[in-house]
Amino acid sequence: MAKNLILIMDFGSQYTQLIARRVRENNVFSLIVPYNITASEIKNLAPKGLILSGGPANTYRKVSPKPDKSILKLKIPMLGICYGMQVVAQLLGGKVKFSKGREYGRAELFIDEQKDLFKGLAANLTCWMSHGDYLTKLPKGFRTIGHTLNAPIAAIADKKRAIYGVQFHPEVIHTQSGDKIVSNFLFRICKCSSNWRMASFIKDTVAKIKKEVGKKRVICGLSGGVDSAVTALLIHKAIGRRLRCIFIDNGLLRKNELQQVKKTFLEHFKMNLVCIDSRQRFLNRLKGITDPEEKRKIIGNEFIKVFEDKAKKLKGVNFLAQGTLYPDVIESVPAFGGPTAKIKTHHNVGGLPLKMKLKLIEPLRDLFKDEVRNIGKRLGLIENILMRQPFPGPGLAIRILGDVTDERLSILREADERLLDEIKKADLYDQIWQSFAVLLPIKTVGVMGDARTYENVVAIRCVTSVDGMTADWATVPYEVLAKISNRIINEVKGVNRVTYDISSKPPATIEWE
Ligand code: XMP
């Protein structure tokens, strides 16, 4: 794999992960590394090419992030994007200046040389710009290969040293032929071959797990989501029933979730799975607790205790499998700013304790979510799990505002099921990041038949998002909202009012607690 590796040096761009994915879409393996990686570390990894990402800094400021100068001596082909182009150009004697005519959004790019990086492109195309600084003087040995009305030097090349730079963002979908530019860099300039394929990933990973685990045993916590499911399937393929999966029913699951897990993993895949009924244990611990952070802590700790208790009883277990994905492990050095403020304590199956002194197996730690889904599909995972919307570790407890009781759980479960059913029927499930119901801690007056009611309020939350970090409320058609509301009020006992949440994140969060 290293023979065909592209490194992406991260200067803090919001698009860094997108660059990595664009490279992988060409079946070339890519890794994101911090901008300050040293030249000797790069040499050890022996990449075929370097891509320097964009970033929010200004190269002419003292505090701006700069790469190790010696990378220029490595003779590895380079592509600088936006800030990445400016920083390389400046290192080589070019000049970058602030300009009042900032360019954000679409711009027309005129290609001056339709070869190498721009081979096969139209003479002019739309590109995506996001910058205030400009390259005003070319470094020695470079030529201008593209310009826009506002940026006379919008793309540069030094063919001899195989160093290229573009002021615009080829990784963004709005740049016409952006994919062609990326593939030209990979195949024409870096001479990569395209051998990063999911089928070979499965084969290699299974062989690796077999070798590492030998005759020993592995445990894996299943959550019902795609990451832990694919982790388990890969390991199961390697060591069969020496993988023991644990599913904890904490009583905070949605309707039919336990049944689906059993059906999929026990009946279909014939895995070695234990489902632990801990419903009462969690409910007892949550009694009277209304503070969201306290709920999260209790659920997280209790989860760990149940898992540890079970794991201790299993003899001869040496490994713990986790569904960690690549975005969780990317080692970024923040180009600016301090640590981000803690908003909520997140808990998930991936964050299990290591007091048990088990060795970790994380077969998905190099993969993005879409790649994990691709593997899941190849391993025969059902669509319901494969395309499942994210569901938080603390489950319905953080969607019941106030006291979590059996009765309130049951109301929310029924309401949530009606909502999901209508969203799926309207073909909206895959377009929406998350759609769920929230039970509010208030009652309102209503009228049913001729009688007065005084019952619960359910809020509907549907959001669109790319990564859950920011989100917008989804513009679900009124007719669908009407159906959801009708069904919940008519079919779920104890609810007489439904509202729709129209807050974006920020300032709201996706979950209500
Ligand atoms: P918030 O509410 O912070 O949620 O905007 C962002 C995304 O994270 C999910 N979420 C969690 N996922 N454990 C998880 O595995 C958690 O404790 C947790 N809390 C929130 C939330 O559903 C959304 O997708």
Boltz pocket constraint, residues with backbone or C-beta under 6 A from the ligand:
constraints:
  - pocket:
      binder: B
      contacts: [[A, 343], [A, 344], [A, 345], [A, 346], [A, 347], [A, 348], [A, 349], [A, 390], [A, 391], [A, 392], [A, 393], [A, 394], [A, 434], [A, 467], [A, 468], [A, 469], [A, 505], [A, 508], [A, 509], [A, 510], [A, 511], [A, 512], [A, 513]]
      max_distance: 6.0
